[in-house]
Amino acid sequence: MSRGYSLLRWGVFLSVALLFNLPVISTAVTALKSAAEMGTNPGFWIEQPTLNNLRAVLTVSERLNVYGFLKNSLIAALIGSVLPIVLSLPAAYAMVRRGVGNHVLLPLVVNLRAMPLIIFAIPLYMAYQYLGLLDTPWGLGLILAVVNLPLSLMLVVNAVSEIPLEMDEAAQMDGARMRHMLWQIVVPICRPSLATALVFGFINAWNEFLFGLMLTTRDAVPMTVGASFFFASGGGGVDWGLAAAVILVACLPPMVLGLLMYRQISSSMLAGAVKG
């Protein structure tokens, strides 16, 4: 009975994993097929696997440069994920320990994230045009940081609220200054929440399409917008193998980051679940 239960459990697990990863598997299979095979064999079986689609994606041309798209996305995603943490850490400490903006500022910032981003399109474009930030990865990263700030602030506020007040009082009695308390007490204890904010912020910034399409034209085009160019690169139609290959390349950075930071994210999700 125990062995049958174990087999049933693994069967359910593998079925759910297959179902959730079906789009990724389908994309990978399509990327390994030639255009001729795609026309005759659209299923999941690959008769003659080929790497020509991946080679074509990684080949720089005048119109399509996947390395430039990756670089722009990396710069924007790093700014959009690191800057919110830098701003959230002191703000969360002030809200939790000093009560600054805890009843007004925090709900206001969180509720701003619930609004559709398209509302900010026209005023943001006009402001960026005036400031000269259009078509720059730095400008794109700044607005992505604003988008990720509510989530980062909520995570850090919850993490700081779990730190006993006695630790702050002991550090103050030892003569620790505010910056020492932040970097030597708050940051080490809140590391899982900071890692979670970093990973979620990076993935959200990497996958952003609206602001990438609206604020960039040529020099700062991110990977999400650049990937859409490959859907029209076949001459007379969509080259699905090429499009699938560029989608796989675009998925690698956030996927690798998520796998590397999985333990930190799990610790953050379980923090505060058990108290005694």
Secondary structure, 3 states (H helix, E strand, C coil): CHHHHHHHHHHHHHHHHHHHCHHHHHHHHHHCCCHHHHHHCCCCCCCCCCCHHHHHHCCCCCCCCHHHHHHHHHHHHHHHHHHHHHHHHHHHHHHHHHCCCCCCHHHHHHHHHCCCHHHHHHHHHHHHHHHCCCCCHHHHHHHHHHHHHHHHHHHHHHHHHCCCHHHHHHHHHCCCCHHHHHHHHHHHHCHHHHHHHHHHHHHHHHCCCHHHHHHCCCCCCCHHHHHHHHHHCCCCCCCHHHHHHHHHHHHHHHHHHHHHCHHHHHHHHHCCCCCC
